């Protein structure tokens, strides 16, 4: 779609060109059934364009890098929702431009035991790039074990990772659920602070496991992808019915 030309007062008898229509008359609020319908119609959005989505009943404007809800200062925007099905990994690369990102997951189940899944930024597994302090909280012998130091992922405990280890239980409360907040992720000059929490049941040990953590990603490069990665084993992960993985942008 053409870039907006601003405002113009047309005079009597003036020829209305295609450029006039695209540049002036098409700059109102465009109505679409959904974000998918909008993105199919507007393949090259321009900064300042506006749209209304009927499925979510919201008005959004294009910031130059992402569609942002009008009046969303200090608010939260759903960037994307995923229902995982037999995945060995999952990467989010369309992160928009917000102050913070919030990744929220629930109902994650592994296809079998023997596997673990964690989270990384920019597909970066460099051990010195993640400095983490956290606690492994679990039933069994390792209650309250501290996690401290450099790691190759957002959080990796001895028997604890954000997307679970041996998380193959049948009951809903045994599946992996959690959240991760990342601050200032677009910065090209600062380290990135993150914090999160998750819980699940390790089917092999029967321990109920939870992790609480605060960390720094020691890179001044902007975070352009959040990657859910399999660390060990050969299992896949899926969402149980009526659950999902949701990525939000916080303005």
N, C-alpha and C positions, 0 to 999 in steps of 0.2 A: 504494500500500500504506500502511496506517496506521502512524503513529509507534509505536515500542515503548513499552510501559507499565512495563517493568522486570520485577520478580519479584513473584509473589503466591502465597500458600498458600491453596488453595481448601478450604472446609469441607464436610463431608458434607451433601448436600441442597441446596447452593447452586446457583442457576440460572446456567448457563453461557451468556452472551449472545454475540451476534455480535461485539460490541466486545471481549469477553474473548478470543475466538478470535483476532481480528485483532491485538489489542494484546499478548497474552501468548504464546499457543500458536504463532503464526506467526513468532516471532522467533528460531527456530533457524537452522541453516545450510541454505539452500535450494539444491537441486541443479539445474543446467541443463546442457544440451548444449553451449552456447556463450554468448559475451557477447551475441550478437544475440538468442538465445532469452531470456536474462535481461532484456534491455532491453525486449523485447516484452511480457514478463509484468509487470515492475516498472517502470511508467511514471513513478512518483513515488517514487524511493527515499528513505529516511530515513537520517539520519546514524546510524551504528552498525550498520546491517543488514549481514548477511553472506551470502555465496553461495559455491558450489563450481562450477567450470567443468570439465566432463569432457574437453573437447577439449585444454585446456592443463594439466589436473591441478593447479589452484591454488585456494586459498581467498582471497577478497577481502572487504574491508569498505568501506562507503560513507563517505567522509570528510566528506560534506556538499556536495562539488562533483565528486567523481570516485570510481570504484571503484579501490581501492589494494590491492595484494597484502599479505596478512598477513605480518608479519615482514620487510617490505621496507624497513626503515629503512636508508638508505644503498644501497638497491637500485635496480633499474631496472624499469619497467613499460612494456610495449608499449601505447600509447594507440590507435594505428590504423596500418593498413598499406594502401597504395594501389598498385595496378597501373595506371599511367597509360596511357591509350589516346587518342591524337589530341587532346590537351588544349592549349589556348592559355594557360591559367592554372590554378592550383590553390591553394585557400586552406584552411588548417586553422584552425578556430575553436573546436573543443572541446579545449581545452588542459589542462583539469584544474587542480589546485593542487599543484605540486611545487616543489622547490628549483631545478631546472634542467630545460631541455628539450634533447633531442638529436634532430635531424633527420638521417637517414641515407639516402642515395640511391645507386643503382647502375643500370647498364644503361640510361641515358637516351639516346634517339636522336631527333634532329630529323627531321621529315618531308622537309625539303629544306634547302638552304643559304640564307644571307641573313638569318638570324634569330639573336637572342640572348635568353637568359632569365636573370633574376636573382632575388634574394630580398629581400622587404621585410617590415616589421612594421606591422601595423595599416593596411595599404594606404597607407602613408605614403611619398610620393616627395619630401618636402622635403629639398633638398640639404644644409642645415645640420644635419639631425637624425642623420646618420651620420658619425662621425669614425673613419676607418679607417687603419691602417698595415698594409701587406702587401707581398708580392713576387709579381710575374708571373715565373714560371719556364717558359721555353719554348725549344724548338729554334729556330734561326733567329737574326735580328739582335737580338732584344729579351731576351736571357737576363738574368735577375735584375733587371729593371726595377722600381724601387720604386713603390709606390702609397701616397700620403700625402695626407690632407686630408678635406674634407667631400664627401660623396657623397649621391646620392639613393636609395641602396640599400645592402644589407649589404656588397657588394663589386663594384666595376666597374673593370676594368683596360682598357687601350687595346685589347686583343684577348682579353679574359678575363672571364668571368662564371661564377658558381657552377653554373648549369645549362647552360652551354656557349654557344659561338658557332660556327655552321656545323658542328655536331656530327652529321655525317651518314654517318660511316664504317660499313663493313660488319662489321669485325672487332670482337669483344667488347671487347678492350682499348682500342678507340678511343672507346667510348661514355663518357658523363659519369658519374662516380662522385664522391662526396664526403660530407662531414658538416658540421654546424653545431651548436655548443653555445651555449645562451643561459642566462645566470645570472640569478637573482632576477627573473624575468620578470613575477611578479605584483605587484611593488612599485609602490605609488602615490606613493612619496617619493624613489626613487633612479633614477639612470640605469641602463641595462642593458648589461652587458658581454657580448660574444660573440666567438667565435673559430671558425675553420673551415679546411678544406682541400678541394680538389677537383682533378680532372684529366680531360682529354679530348684528342681530336685535332680540330683545326680542319681540316676537309676542304678548304676553299678554299686555305689557305696551306700545308697539309701539316705545320704545326707541331704538335708534341705540347706541350700547355699544362697548367700546374699553377698553382694559386693558394694562397698561405698568408696568412692575415690575422687580425688582432686589432682589434676595434673597440668603440665605444660607441654605443648608441642614446640620443641626448640628449633623452629624454623621461621625465618622471616618471609618465606614465600607464602603467598595466599593459598588457603586451602581450596582446592578445586574439585576434590572428590572425597566422599566418605565411603569407605570400603568395608563391607562385612566379609571377612576372610576366614576360610577354614585353616586352622593351625595343624590339626592332627586328624588321622583317620580318613575314612572314605564316605562318611554319611552325608546326606543332604539335609536341608532344613525346610520346613513348610509352616505356614500358618494353619492352625486348626480353624474350624468353621467359626465365622463371626468374629474374627480377629484380623489384625493387619499391622504393617509397619508404616508409620506416618512421619514425614519430614515437614517441619514447619520453619518458616522464617519469622523472626521477631524484629519488629521495626523499632 
